[in-house]
Amino acid sequence: MTSLTERYLAAALRGIPEAQRADVERELRSSIADAVEDRLTAGEDRAEAETAVLEGLGDPVRLAAGLAGRPLYLIGPGLFVEYRQLLIMLLSVVIPIVGIVLAGVSLWGGEDLVGAIVDGVGGAWNTAIHLAFWVTVAFVLVERVDAMREARDEITGAHGHWTVDRLPALPASRVTAGETVGEVVTTLISIGGILFLNGASWFRDASGDVIGLFNPEVWGFWMPVLIAVLVAIAGLQIVIFLVGRWTIPLAFANTALQVAFTAPFAALALSGSLFNPEFADALGWPPLADGNGPVTLSIVAGAVLVTIWEIFDGFRRARRADTTIAGIGAPGKAL
């Protein structure tokens, strides 16, 4: 099978329950191959034959719904695919922005970190509800009301006849050398940044010693621990590359390491133990060492958000790799 067929199969099989996926994949792959062979026998070009067969099958999302026995009905079958695509796009783009902005506004207004997170999550949830409700109402009206027939025709016309140009790319499962190098270099830069910031001679005390950015008490124990965790994170990236892909156990290992770094880092920062008070005084900004100060809260909020994303991304990529290995896009017989 060519990449075009593999992309079609991947898009279609995403909508098939896992228990049915292997059988459906086998039957669908065989049907496509047979149909293409028939066209080749009739003298058609291979690429044109494959394109014609796939476009004859139609939108893989609609095909999957029919194969799985799950009709596309919520507001009506005519515009369901367009409705779902628009709603998913809006929720994935708008909701994170709303949550981050509201949390930032709360922090700026003097709210503590927990309160700011609650405000951000609550505001994002309310926005998601309103967004889903009003988008649904709009499509219900377009689908059901005769007076909006023209708008309905414009939407379906804009969407047009399905072609293979709309196929999404195959899900990437193998971790590349470039990705691994990027992750390792980023981690090493973080370690170098910690060492540089603490050892830079911006300020000196009366005896001429450098006043470090980080609290000396923290530097003596916790900083070596945090640096060791970062080294372990870089090592995990190398292990993932050697394995060739993310797996669920590796995603759990990544979660443990991410939490092992962020939890003590956040606890130290919020307790006011992370930054050196003498450095803050020399800088002329004592709130820098304040656990409830805006700088500390912003740093902690950023670290927590990055950690959540890294954990989510690890499991997302592990699940995608498992799905690919299980059959989606698996190589079949050559056409």
KEKE-3310 file (N, C-alpha, C; in steps of 0.2 Angstrom, whole numbers, plus 5000, padded with zeros to 4 digits):
npx = (5004:5002:5008:4996:4985:4988:4986:4973:4967:4972:4965:4952:4951:4953:4940:4934:4929:4941:4940:4934:4943:4954:4949:4941:4951:4958:4948:4945:4957:4959:4948:4951:4963:4959:4950:4958:4967:4958:4956:4969:4970:4961:4968:4971:4981:4992:4993:4982:4972:4972:4968:4956:4948:4949:4943:4931:4926:4924:4923:4933:4929:4915:4914:4919:4910:4899:4903:4906:4893:4888:4878:4880:4873:4867:4864:4860:4863:4868:4877:4885:4899:4906:4902:4907:4921:4923:4919:4928:4940:4939:4937:4950:4958:4953:4950:4962:4969:4960:4959:4973:4975:4965:4970:4982:4978:4971:4982:4990:4981:4983:4979:4982:4992:4985:4972:4972:4974:4962:4953:4956:4954:4940:4935:4939:4931:4918:4918:4920:4908:4898:4903:4902:4888:4882:4888:4882:4869:4869:4872:4861:4851:4855:4854:4841:4831:4821:4822:4835:4841:4849:4861:4865:4867:4878:4888:4889:4893:4905:4912:4912:4915:4922:4940:4956:4965:4962:4966:4973:4990:5000:5000:5014:5025:5037:5052:5063:5080:5083:5073:5076:5089:5086:5078:5087:5097:5090:5087:5100:5103:5095:5100:5113:5109:5104:5116:5124:5116:5117:5130:5135:5143:5135:5133:5142:5146:5151:5164:5168:5163:5154:5136:5124:5111:5102:5095:5108:5106:5097:5104:5114:5108:5096:5097:5107:5100:5089:5095:5100:5088:5085:5095:5092:5080:5084:5092:5081:5075:5085:5084:5071:5073:5081:5073:5064:5051:5038:5031:5018:5023:5035:5030:5024:5036:5041:5032:5034:5047:5045:5036:5044:5054:5046:5038:5046:5053:5042:5037:5048:5049:5037:5038:5046:5060:5068:5075:5088:5088:5097:5102:5091:5089:5101:5098:5089:5075:5066:5054:5057:5062:5051:5039:5026:5026:5024:5033:5038:5026:5022:5033:5031:5018:5021:5030:5022:5012:5020:5025:5012:5009:5020:5018:5005:5008:5017:5010:5000:5008:5012:5001:4997:5007:5005:4993:4996:5005:4996:4989:4984:4989:4998:5010:5004:5000:5009:5004)
npy = (4994:5011:5027:5036:5027:5022:5033:5035:5024:5025:5037:5033:5022:5027:5030:5018:5006:4999:4985:4980:4985:4978:4968:4976:4984:4974:4970:4982:4986:4975:4977:4989:4986:4976:4984:4993:4985:4980:4992:4994:4983:4987:4996:5008:5022:5019:5028:5036:5027:5023:5035:5037:5026:5028:5041:5037:5029:5039:5052:5047:5048:5048:5035:5027:5029:5023:5009:5006:5006:5017:5030:5047:5056:5070:5083:5082:5072:5079:5090:5086:5081:5093:5101:5095:5095:5109:5113:5105:5111:5125:5123:5117:5128:5140:5137:5134:5146:5155:5150:5151:5165:5170:5165:5171:5185:5184:5181:5193:5201:5199:5187:5171:5156:5144:5149:5156:5146:5139:5149:5151:5138:5136:5147:5143:5131:5136:5144:5134:5127:5137:5139:5127:5126:5137:5135:5123:5126:5135:5127:5118:5127:5130:5117:5113:5123:5130:5142:5145:5138:5142:5146:5133:5127:5134:5131:5117:5117:5124:5115:5105:5091:5077:5074:5066:5075:5080:5071:5068:5068:5054:5047:5051:5040:5035:5040:5053:5056:5069:5075:5069:5074:5088:5088:5083:5093:5104:5101:5101:5114:5120:5115:5121:5134:5136:5134:5144:5156:5155:5157:5168:5184:5195:5203:5206:5202:5211:5205:5201:5190:5181:5184:5173:5169:5159:5152:5149:5138:5130:5127:5119:5106:5103:5109:5101:5089:5092:5095:5082:5076:5082:5077:5064:5065:5069:5057:5048:5052:5048:5034:5032:5035:5025:5014:5017:5022:5030:5023:5016:5013:5020:5033:5034:5034:5046:5054:5052:5058:5071:5076:5074:5084:5096:5096:5098:5109:5119:5119:5124:5136:5142:5142:5152:5149:5147:5158:5168:5179:5189:5192:5197:5208:5215:5217:5226:5223:5216:5209:5198:5187:5183:5171:5172:5182:5191:5187:5174:5167:5167:5161:5148:5145:5144:5133:5123:5122:5119:5106:5099:5099:5092:5079:5076:5076:5065:5054:5055:5053:5040:5033:5035:5029:5016:5013:5014:5004:4993:4992:5002:5010:5000:4991:4984:4972:4975:4986)
npz = (5000:4997:5004:5003:5004:5016:5025:5023:5028:5042:5046:5044:5053:5066:5070:5073:5085:5096:5098:5086:5077:5071:5062:5054:5048:5041:5032:5025:5020:5011:5002:4996:4990:4981:4973:4967:4960:4950:4943:4938:4930:4920:4914:4919:4927:4941:4952:4949:4949:4962:4969:4964:4969:4983:4984:4980:4990:4999:5013:5026:5039:5039:5033:5043:5053:5048:5046:5059:5064:5070:5068:5062:5071:5079:5079:5066:5051:5040:5042:5052:5052:5049:5059:5071:5068:5068:5081:5089:5085:5089:5103:5107:5104:5109:5123:5131:5130:5136:5149:5153:5152:5161:5173:5174:5175:5188:5196:5194:5200:5213:5219:5226:5221:5220:5220:5208:5199:5201:5197:5183:5178:5181:5174:5161:5160:5160:5149:5139:5140:5136:5123:5117:5118:5111:5098:5095:5095:5084:5073:5074:5070:5057:5051:5053:5051:5038:5033:5033:5023:5013:5019:5024:5012:5008:5017:5015:5002:5002:5009:5000:4988:4995:4994:4992:4996:5008:5017:5033:5039:5042:5059:5068:5075:5078:5087:5082:5079:5079:5087:5099:5101:5102:5114:5123:5123:5126:5140:5145:5143:5152:5164:5163:5163:5177:5184:5179:5182:5196:5199:5193:5194:5199:5210:5225:5242:5257:5260:5248:5242:5230:5228:5227:5216:5221:5236:5248:5257:5250:5239:5244:5245:5239:5226:5219:5219:5211:5199:5196:5194:5182:5174:5173:5166:5154:5151:5150:5138:5129:5131:5126:5113:5109:5112:5102:5101:5110:5125:5136:5149:5148:5147:5160:5168:5163:5169:5182:5184:5180:5189:5200:5199:5198:5209:5221:5217:5216:5229:5236:5231:5234:5247:5250:5250:5239:5232:5235:5249:5251:5238:5233:5240:5236:5223:5225:5225:5236:5235:5227:5233:5240:5244:5240:5231:5215:5205:5209:5210:5196:5190:5196:5192:5178:5178:5182:5172:5161:5165:5166:5153:5147:5153:5148:5135:5134:5137:5127:5115:5117:5117:5104:5097:5101:5095:5082:5080:5083:5072:5064:5049:5047:5038:5023:5010:4995:4982)
capx = (5000:5006:5006:4990:4980:4989:4983:4966:4966:4973:4959:4945:4951:4952:4933:4932:4931:4947:4938:4933:4948:4959:4944:4939:4957:4959:4943:4945:4963:4958:4944:4955:4968:4956:4947:4964:4969:4953:4957:4975:4969:4958:4973:4972:4988:4992:4991:4975:4967:4971:4965:4949:4946:4949:4938:4924:4924:4922:4926:4934:4925:4908:4914:4920:4903:4894:4906:4905:4886:4887:4876:4882:4867:4867:4860:4858:4869:4870:4882:4888:4906:4908:4900:4912:4928:4923:4919:4935:4945:4937:4939:4957:4962:4951:4949:4968:4970:4955:4962:4979:4974:4961:4974:4987:4974:4970:4989:4991:4977:4985:4977:4987:4993:4979:4966:4973:4972:4955:4949:4958:4950:4933:4933:4939:4926:4912:4918:4919:4901:4895:4905:4898:4881:4880:4890:4877:4863:4870:4871:4854:4847:4856:4852:4834:4827:4821:4824:4843:4843:4855:4868:4867:4870:4885:4893:4891:4896:4912:4916:4913:4916:4928:4945:4961:4969:4960:4968:4978:4996:5000:5002:5021:5026:5045:5055:5068:5086:5083:5069:5080:5094:5083:5076:5093:5100:5086:5088:5107:5103:5092:5105:5118:5106:5104:5123:5126:5113:5119:5137:5136:5145:5132:5133:5146:5145:5157:5170:5170:5161:5148:5130:5121:5103:5098:5097:5113:5103:5094:5109:5118:5105:5090:5099:5110:5094:5085:5100:5101:5082:5085:5100:5088:5075:5088:5093:5075:5074:5089:5081:5065:5075:5084:5067:5061:5045:5035:5027:5015:5028:5040:5026:5024:5042:5042:5027:5037:5053:5043:5034:5050:5057:5042:5035:5050:5054:5037:5037:5054:5048:5031:5039:5051:5066:5071:5079:5093:5086:5103:5102:5085:5091:5106:5095:5084:5069:5065:5049:5059:5063:5045:5035:5019:5027:5022:5038:5038:5020:5022:5038:5028:5013:5024:5033:5016:5009:5025:5024:5006:5010:5025:5015:5000:5011:5020:5004:4997:5012:5013:4994:4997:5012:5002:4988:5000:5008:4991:4987:4983:4994:5003:5011:5001:5003:5010:4999)
capy = (5000:5018:5032:5038:5022:5021:5039:5034:5019:5028:5042:5029:5017:5031:5030:5011:5003:4995:4978:4979:4988:4973:4965:4981:4986:4969:4970:4988:4986:4971:4980:4994:4983:4973:4989:4996:4980:4980:4998:4993:4978:4990:5000:5015:5023:5016:5033:5038:5022:5023:5041:5036:5021:5031:5046:5033:5027:5045:5054:5042:5049:5045:5028:5024:5029:5017:5003:5004:5006:5023:5035:5053:5060:5074:5089:5080:5070:5083:5094:5083:5081:5100:5104:5092:5098:5116:5113:5103:5116:5130:5121:5116:5134:5145:5136:5135:5153:5158:5148:5155:5173:5171:5163:5177:5191:5183:5182:5200:5205:5197:5180:5166:5152:5140:5153:5158:5140:5138:5154:5149:5132:5138:5151:5139:5127:5140:5146:5128:5126:5142:5139:5121:5127:5141:5132:5118:5130:5138:5122:5116:5131:5129:5111:5112:5129:5130:5149:5145:5133:5145:5145:5126:5125:5137:5127:5110:5119:5126:5109:5102:5084:5075:5072:5063:5081:5082:5066:5070:5065:5048:5049:5049:5036:5034:5046:5054:5058:5076:5076:5067:5079:5094:5087:5083:5099:5109:5099:5103:5121:5121:5114:5126:5140:5136:5135:5151:5161:5156:5158:5175:5188:5202:5206:5203:5205:5215:5201:5200:5184:5181:5183:5169:5170:5154:5152:5144:5132:5126:5125:5114:5100:5103:5110:5095:5084:5094:5094:5075:5074:5084:5073:5058:5067:5069:5050:5045:5054:5044:5028:5032:5035:5018:5010:5019:5026:5031:5017:5018:5013:5026:5039:5034:5036:5053:5058:5052:5062:5078:5077:5074:5090:5102:5097:5101:5116:5123:5119:5128:5143:5145:5143:5158:5146:5146:5163:5171:5186:5194:5193:5201:5215:5218:5219:5232:5221:5211:5204:5193:5181:5182:5165:5175:5187:5190:5183:5167:5164:5167:5155:5142:5143:5142:5127:5118:5121:5115:5099:5096:5098:5086:5073:5074:5074:5058:5048:5056:5050:5033:5030:5036:5024:5009:5013:5013:4997:4989:4991:5008:5012:4995:4989:4978:4969:4980:4986)
capz = (5000:4997:5009:5003:5007:5024:5028:5023:5034:5048:5047:5045:5059:5072:5073:5074:5092:5096:5097:5079:5072:5067:5057:5049:5045:5036:5026:5021:5016:5005:4997:4992:4985:4975:4968:4963:4955:4945:4939:4935:4925:4915:4910:4923:4930:4948:4956:4947:4951:4970:4971:4962:4974:4990:4984:4979:4997:5003:5019:5031:5046:5038:5032:5050:5057:5045:5048:5066:5066:5074:5064:5064:5073:5085:5076:5060:5048:5035:5044:5058:5052:5049:5066:5075:5067:5070:5089:5092:5084:5094:5110:5108:5103:5114:5130:5134:5130:5141:5156:5155:5153:5168:5179:5174:5178:5195:5199:5194:5205:5220:5221:5227:5215:5220:5218:5201:5195:5201:5193:5176:5176:5181:5168:5155:5159:5158:5142:5135:5140:5132:5116:5114:5117:5105:5092:5093:5093:5077:5068:5074:5066:5050:5049:5054:5049:5031:5031:5033:5018:5009:5023:5024:5006:5007:5021:5012:4996:5004:5011:4994:4987:4998:4990:4996:4998:5015:5022:5038:5039:5046:5065:5069:5081:5079:5089:5078:5082:5079:5092:5105:5102:5104:5121:5128:5123:5130:5147:5147:5144:5159:5169:5163:5166:5184:5186:5177:5186:5203:5200:5190:5199:5198:5216:5230:5249:5260:5260:5241:5239:5225:5231:5222:5215:5224:5243:5249:5260:5245:5234:5247:5245:5234:5219:5216:5218:5205:5193:5195:5190:5175:5170:5172:5161:5148:5150:5148:5131:5125:5131:5122:5106:5108:5111:5095:5102:5117:5127:5142:5154:5148:5149:5167:5170:5162:5174:5189:5184:5179:5196:5205:5198:5199:5216:5226:5215:5217:5236:5238:5228:5237:5254:5250:5251:5233:5230:5241:5251:5250:5231:5231:5243:5232:5217:5226:5224:5241:5234:5223:5237:5243:5241:5238:5226:5208:5201:5211:5208:5189:5189:5198:5187:5172:5178:5183:5166:5157:5168:5164:5145:5146:5155:5143:5128:5134:5136:5120:5110:5119:5115:5097:5095:5102:5090:5075:5081:5083:5065:5060:5045:5047:5031:5020:5004:4990:4976)
cpx = (5004:5004:4999:4984:4981:4986:4976:4963:4966:4967:4953:4945:4951:4945:4930:4934:4937:4945:4937:4938:4952:4955:4943:4945:4958:4955:4944:4951:4962:4954:4947:4959:4965:4953:4953:4966:4964:4954:4964:4974:4965:4962:4974:4979:4987:4990:4984:4970:4966:4967:4957:4945:4944:4943:4931:4922:4922:4925:4927:4931:4918:4909:4915:4914:4899:4897:4905:4898:4884:4885:4879:4876:4868:4862:4857:4864:4872:4877:4886:4896:4909:4907:4906:4919:4928:4923:4926:4940:4945:4939:4946:4961:4960:4951:4956:4970:4966:4958:4968:4979:4970:4966:4979:4984:4973:4977:4991:4987:4978:4982:4983:4987:4987:4973:4966:4971:4965:4951:4950:4954:4943:4931:4933:4933:4919:4912:4917:4911:4897:4897:4902:4891:4879:4882:4885:4871:4863:4869:4864:4850:4848:4854:4844:4829:4827:4823:4832:4845:4849:4862:4870:4870:4877:4890:4894:4894:4903:4916:4917:4914:4922:4933:4951:4966:4968:4962:4973:4984:4996:5003:5010:5022:5033:5048:5062:5074:5086:5079:5073:5085:5092:5081:5082:5096:5096:5087:5095:5107:5100:5097:5111:5116:5106:5111:5126:5123:5115:5126:5139:5138:5142:5133:5138:5145:5151:5164:5172:5167:5154:5141:5126:5114:5099:5100:5102:5111:5100:5099:5113:5115:5101:5092:5102:5105:5090:5089:5100:5094:5082:5090:5096:5083:5078:5090:5087:5074:5079:5086:5075:5067:5078:5078:5063:5054:5043:5031:5023:5019:5033:5036:5025:5030:5044:5038:5031:5043:5050:5040:5039:5054:5052:5039:5040:5052:5049:5036:5042:5052:5042:5033:5044:5058:5071:5077:5082:5090:5091:5103:5097:5086:5096:5103:5090:5077:5067:5060:5051:5060:5056:5041:5029:5020:5025:5027:5038:5032:5020:5027:5035:5023:5016:5027:5027:5013:5014:5025:5018:5006:5014:5022:5010:5003:5014:5015:5001:5001:5013:5006:4994:5002:5009:4997:4991:5002:5002:4988:4985:4989:5000:5004:5007:5004:5004:5005:5003)
cpy = (5006:5022:5035:5034:5022:5027:5038:5029:5021:5033:5038:5025:5021:5031:5023:5009:4999:4987:4976:4981:4983:4970:4970:4983:4981:4969:4976:4988:4981:4973:4985:4991:4980:4978:4992:4991:4980:4986:4997:4988:4982:4995:5007:5015:5021:5022:5036:5033:5022:5029:5040:5031:5024:5037:5043:5031:5033:5047:5048:5042:5046:5038:5024:5023:5023:5010:5001:5004:5012:5029:5042:5058:5064:5080:5087:5077:5074:5087:5092:5084:5088:5103:5101:5095:5105:5117:5111:5108:5122:5129:5120:5123:5139:5144:5136:5142:5157:5156:5151:5162:5174:5170:5169:5183:5190:5184:5189:5204:5203:5191:5176:5161:5147:5143:5155:5152:5139:5143:5153:5143:5133:5142:5148:5134:5130:5142:5140:5126:5130:5141:5133:5122:5131:5139:5127:5121:5132:5133:5118:5120:5130:5123:5110:5117:5130:5137:5150:5140:5136:5144:5138:5124:5128:5133:5120:5111:5120:5120:5105:5094:5082:5072:5070:5069:5082:5076:5069:5066:5059:5050:5047:5046:5035:5040:5047:5056:5066:5078:5075:5072:5086:5094:5087:5089:5104:5108:5102:5110:5123:5120:5119:5133:5141:5137:5142:5156:5161:5158:5165:5180:5195:5206:5202:5206:5208:5211:5199:5194:5185:5180:5179:5170:5165:5154:5147:5138:5127:5123:5120:5107:5099:5104:5104:5089:5086:5093:5087:5073:5076:5080:5066:5059:5066:5061:5047:5046:5050:5037:5027:5032:5028:5013:5011:5022:5026:5025:5020:5018:5018:5032:5039:5036:5043:5057:5058:5057:5069:5080:5078:5080:5096:5102:5100:5108:5121:5124:5124:5135:5146:5146:5149:5155:5146:5151:5166:5178:5191:5196:5198:5208:5219:5221:5225:5230:5215:5206:5198:5186:5179:5176:5167:5180:5186:5186:5176:5164:5163:5161:5148:5140:5141:5135:5121:5117:5117:5108:5096:5094:5092:5079:5071:5072:5067:5053:5049:5052:5042:5030:5030:5030:5017:5008:5011:5006:4992:4988:4997:5010:5006:4993:4983:4976:4975:4980:4985)
cpz = (5000:5003:5009:5006:5014:5027:5028:5028:5041:5050:5048:5052:5066:5075:5074:5081:5091:5095:5090:5074:5068:5061:5052:5045:5039:5030:5022:5017:5010:5000:4993:4988:4979:4970:4964:4958:4949:4940:4935:4929:4919:4911:4914:4926:4937:4952:4955:4950:4959:4972:4970:4967:4980:4989:4983:4986:5001:5009:5024:5037:5045:5037:5039:5054:5054:5046:5055:5069:5071:5070:5066:5065:5079:5084:5069:5056:5043:5036:5050:5058:5053:5056:5071:5074:5069:5078:5092:5091:5089:5101:5111:5107:5109:5121:5134:5135:5136:5148:5158:5156:5160:5174:5180:5177:5186:5199:5199:5199:5212:5223:5221:5221:5214:5218:5211:5197:5195:5197:5185:5174:5176:5175:5161:5154:5157:5151:5137:5135:5136:5125:5113:5113:5111:5098:5090:5091:5086:5072:5068:5069:5059:5047:5048:5051:5041:5029:5030:5028:5014:5013:5024:5018:5005:5011:5018:5005:4997:5006:5005:4994:4991:4993:4995:4998:5005:5020:5027:5037:5043:5053:5066:5076:5083:5081:5085:5082:5083:5086:5099:5106:5105:5112:5125:5128:5127:5138:5149:5147:5150:5164:5169:5165:5173:5187:5185:5181:5193:5204:5196:5195:5198:5204:5221:5237:5251:5260:5252:5238:5235:5229:5226:5222:5220:5232:5244:5253:5255:5240:5237:5246:5239:5227:5215:5215:5211:5199:5191:5192:5183:5171:5169:5167:5154:5146:5148:5141:5127:5125:5127:5115:5105:5108:5104:5095:5109:5119:5134:5148:5154:5149:5157:5170:5169:5167:5180:5189:5183:5186:5201:5204:5200:5206:5221:5224:5217:5225:5239:5237:5232:5244:5255:5251:5245:5232:5236:5243:5250:5243:5230:5234:5239:5226:5218:5225:5229:5239:5230:5227:5241:5240:5238:5233:5219:5204:5203:5209:5200:5187:5190:5193:5180:5172:5179:5176:5161:5159:5166:5157:5144:5148:5150:5137:5128:5133:5129:5115:5111:5116:5107:5094:5096:5097:5083:5075:5080:5077:5061:5056:5045:5040:5029:5014:4999:4984:4969)
residu = (MET:THR:SER:LEU:THR:GLU:ARG:TYR:LEU:ALA:ALA:ALA:LEU:ARG:GLY:ILE:PRO:GLU:ALA:GLN:ARG:ALA:ASP:VAL:GLU:ARG:GLU:LEU:ARG:SER:SER:ILE:ALA:ASP:ALA:VAL:GLU:ASP:ARG:LEU:THR:ALA:GLY:GLU:ASP:ARG:ALA:GLU:ALA:GLU:THR:ALA:VAL:LEU:GLU:GLY:LEU:GLY:ASP:PRO:VAL:ARG:LEU:ALA:ALA:GLY:LEU:ALA:GLY:ARG:PRO:LEU:TYR:LEU:ILE:GLY:PRO:GLY:LEU:PHE:VAL:GLU:TYR:ARG:GLN:LEU:LEU:ILE:MET:LEU:LEU:SER:VAL:VAL:ILE:PRO:ILE:VAL:GLY:ILE:VAL:LEU:ALA:GLY:VAL:SER:LEU:TRP:GLY:GLY:GLU:ASP:LEU:VAL:GLY:ALA:ILE:VAL:ASP:GLY:VAL:GLY:GLY:ALA:TRP:ASN:THR:ALA:ILE:HIS:LEU:ALA:PHE:TRP:VAL:THR:VAL:ALA:PHE:VAL:LEU:VAL:GLU:ARG:VAL:ASP:ALA:MET:ARG:GLU:ALA:ARG:ASP:GLU:ILE:THR:GLY:ALA:HIS:GLY:HIS:TRP:THR:VAL:ASP:ARG:LEU:PRO:ALA:LEU:PRO:ALA:SER:ARG:VAL:THR:ALA:GLY:GLU:THR:VAL:GLY:GLU:VAL:VAL:THR:THR:LEU:ILE:SER:ILE:GLY:GLY:ILE:LEU:PHE:LEU:ASN:GLY:ALA:SER:TRP:PHE:ARG:ASP:ALA:SER:GLY:ASP:VAL:ILE:GLY:LEU:PHE:ASN:PRO:GLU:VAL:TRP:GLY:PHE:TRP:MET:PRO:VAL:LEU:ILE:ALA:VAL:LEU:VAL:ALA:ILE:ALA:GLY:LEU:GLN:ILE:VAL:ILE:PHE:LEU:VAL:GLY:ARG:TRP:THR:ILE:PRO:LEU:ALA:PHE:ALA:ASN:THR:ALA:LEU:GLN:VAL:ALA:PHE:THR:ALA:PRO:PHE:ALA:ALA:LEU:ALA:LEU:SER:GLY:SER:LEU:PHE:ASN:PRO:GLU:PHE:ALA:ASP:ALA:LEU:GLY:TRP:PRO:PRO:LEU:ALA:ASP:GLY:ASN:GLY:PRO:VAL:THR:LEU:SER:ILE:VAL:ALA:GLY:ALA:VAL:LEU:VAL:THR:ILE:TRP:GLU:ILE:PHE:ASP:GLY:PHE:ARG:ARG:ALA:ARG:ARG:ALA:ASP:THR:THR:ILE:ALA:GLY:ILE:GLY:ALA:PRO:GLY:LYS:ALA:LEU)
# end
